[in-house]
């Protein structure tokens, strides 16, 4: 579970997500027993990807995700449903803490700076938003797939 906390707290996480490095979202080795580290890694990627979409929805690009609704509280609830009680408590403490609020602020700042940078490169807002949203949606889908795999293989 500590891996999940480090995963959320990492400033470079948002950058890695949006630059399409997929944060090691490739194949995960199989295991038939509960593994909080593997669950935490997958849950962290999934939760931060949902947060990035929500942050993007609050930006000038919010119209891009208008039809698709994401709810962070529901996502946290889903994740907690697969964690052992001690890991649930650790996740909640982290989500209620300053470190996570800072990570969310970092995500907002990253989005704004990235959009400004694309504008300086001569891209109009619609093109910038489309590029940014497309990459964010792709990373979200891969993080969700990794989470689905982790639930099936490591929550037993």
Secondary structure per residue as TSV (DSSP state, phi and psi in degrees):
chain	resnum	aa	ss	phi	psi
A	1	X	-	360.0	-31.9
A	2	X	H	-61.4	-29.5
A	3	X	H	-62.8	-36.3
A	4	X	H	-64.9	-42.3
A	5	X	H	-63.4	-46.1
A	6	X	H	-61.5	-34.9
A	7	X	H	-62.6	-45.8
A	8	X	H	-68.0	-38.8
A	9	X	H	-75.6	-19.5
A	10	X	-	-66.3	121.6
A	11	X	H	-62.7	-39.0
A	12	X	H	-70.1	-10.1
A	13	X	H	-59.7	-51.6
A	14	X	H	-60.8	-41.1
A	15	X	H	-62.3	-46.4
A	16	X	H	-61.6	-42.8
A	17	X	H	-58.8	-51.0
A	18	X	H	-78.8	-17.3
A	19	X	T	-87.7	0.1
A	20	X	T	80.5	22.9
A	21	X	-	-80.7	-9.2
A	22	X	G	63.0	7.9
A	23	X	G	48.9	39.7
A	24	X	G	69.5	34.3
A	25	X	-	-82.3	21.5
A	26	X	S	-79.3	-159.5
A	27	X	-	-59.1	143.3
A	28	X	-	-117.2	137.0
A	29	X	-	-68.2	149.0
A	30	X	-	-81.9	151.0
A	31	X	-	-155.7	148.2
A	32	X	S	-103.5	8.3
A	33	X	S	-127.1	164.5
A	34	X	-	-59.0	131.5
A	35	X	-	-138.4	98.5
A	36	X	H	-64.4	-32.0
A	37	X	H	-63.9	-48.0
A	38	X	H	-66.8	-40.9
A	39	X	H	-63.4	-43.1
A	40	X	H	-63.2	-41.6
A	41	X	H	-61.8	-48.5
A	42	X	H	-67.8	-42.4
A	43	X	H	-64.5	-40.1
A	44	X	H	-60.6	-45.8
A	45	X	H	-61.8	-42.1
A	46	X	H	-67.4	-47.4
A	47	X	H	-64.2	-41.0
A	48	X	H	-70.9	-31.6
A	49	X	H	-67.4	-40.1
A	50	X	H	-64.2	-43.4
A	51	X	H	-60.2	-40.5
A	52	X	H	-63.7	-40.4
A	53	X	H	-63.2	-43.7
A	54	X	H	-63.2	-39.9
A	55	X	H	-65.8	-39.9
A	56	X	H	-65.2	-36.6
A	57	X	H	-62.7	-27.4
A	58	X	T	-85.7	-6.5
A	59	X	S	-90.8	-175.8
A	60	X	T	-65.5	-10.3
A	61	X	T	-96.7	9.7
A	62	X	G	-56.9	-27.6
A	63	X	G	-63.9	-22.7
A	64	X	G	-64.4	-37.0
A	65	X	G	-103.5	23.1
A	66	X	S	-57.1	-42.4
A	67	X	S	-77.1	-29.1
A	68	X	S	-97.5	116.1
A	69	X	-	-97.1	129.6
A	70	X	-	-117.9	141.0
A	71	X	-	-129.5	115.2
A	72	X	H	-64.3	-42.0
A	73	X	H	-61.4	-41.0
A	74	X	H	-65.8	-37.3
A	75	X	H	-66.3	-42.6
A	76	X	H	-61.8	-43.7
A	77	X	H	-59.9	-43.3
A	78	X	H	-60.2	-48.6
A	79	X	H	-59.5	-47.2
A	80	X	H	-60.1	-29.6
A	81	X	T	-64.8	-15.9
A	82	X	T	-107.9	-0.9
A	83	X	S	-100.4	152.1
A	84	X	-	-70.7	157.3
A	85	X	H	-52.2	-41.6
A	86	X	H	-65.7	-36.4
A	87	X	H	-73.0	-34.4
A	88	X	H	-60.8	-44.5
A	89	X	H	-64.1	-43.7
A	90	X	H	-62.5	-42.0
A	91	X	H	-62.1	-46.0
A	92	X	H	-63.9	-41.1
A	93	X	H	-59.7	-44.1
A	94	X	H	-63.8	-46.1
A	95	X	H	-64.2	-28.7
A	96	X	H	-84.3	-7.2
A	97	X	S	-93.1	172.5
A	98	X	H	-65.3	-36.2
A	99	X	H	-59.9	-41.6
A	100	X	H	-71.1	-41.2
A	101	X	H	-59.8	-38.4
A	102	X	H	-64.9	-41.5
A	103	X	H	-61.8	-39.8
A	104	X	H	-64.7	-40.9
A	105	X	H	-62.9	-39.2
A	106	X	H	-61.9	-39.8
A	107	X	H	-62.3	-46.3
A	108	X	H	-59.5	-46.0
A	109	X	H	-62.6	-43.0
A	110	X	H	-61.2	-43.8
A	111	X	H	-60.8	-49.8
A	112	X	H	-61.7	-45.0
A	113	X	H	-64.8	-39.5
A	114	X	H	-65.0	-42.9
A	115	X	H	-65.9	-38.6
A	116	X	H	-63.5	-40.6
A	117	X	H	-63.5	-43.5
A	118	X	H	-63.8	-37.0
A	119	X	H	-65.1	-41.8
A	120	X	H	-62.5	-28.2
A	121	X	T	-80.4	0.7
A	122	X	T	98.3	4.5
A	123	X	-	-82.9	140.3
A	124	X	-	-76.2	167.3
A	125	X	H	-61.2	-42.7
A	126	X	H	-62.0	-42.6
A	127	X	H	-66.2	-45.3
A	128	X	H	-59.6	-47.2
A	129	X	H	-62.8	-42.2
A	130	X	H	-62.0	-44.5
A	131	X	H	-63.4	-47.8
A	132	X	H	-63.9	-45.3
A	133	X	H	-66.5	-39.0
A	134	X	H	-61.9	-45.9
A	135	X	H	-65.3	-41.6
A	136	X	H	-63.2	-43.0
A	137	X	H	-64.8	-38.8
A	138	X	H	-64.6	-44.9
A	139	X	H	-65.5	-39.9
A	140	X	H	-59.0	-46.2
A	141	X	H	-62.8	-40.9
A	142	X	H	-68.7	-39.0
A	143	X	H	-64.8	-38.9
A	144	X	H	-65.1	-40.8
A	145	X	H	-63.1	-41.4
A	146	X	H	-64.4	-39.8
A	147	X	H	-62.8	-44.2
A	148	X	H	-60.6	-41.3
A	149	X	H	-63.8	-46.4
A	150	X	H	-61.6	-42.3
A	151	X	H	-57.9	-44.7
A	152	X	H	-69.1	-35.6
A	153	X	H	-103.4	-22.2
A	154	X	H	-121.8	0.5
A	155	X	-	-98.6	9.9
A	156	X	-	-80.7	360.0
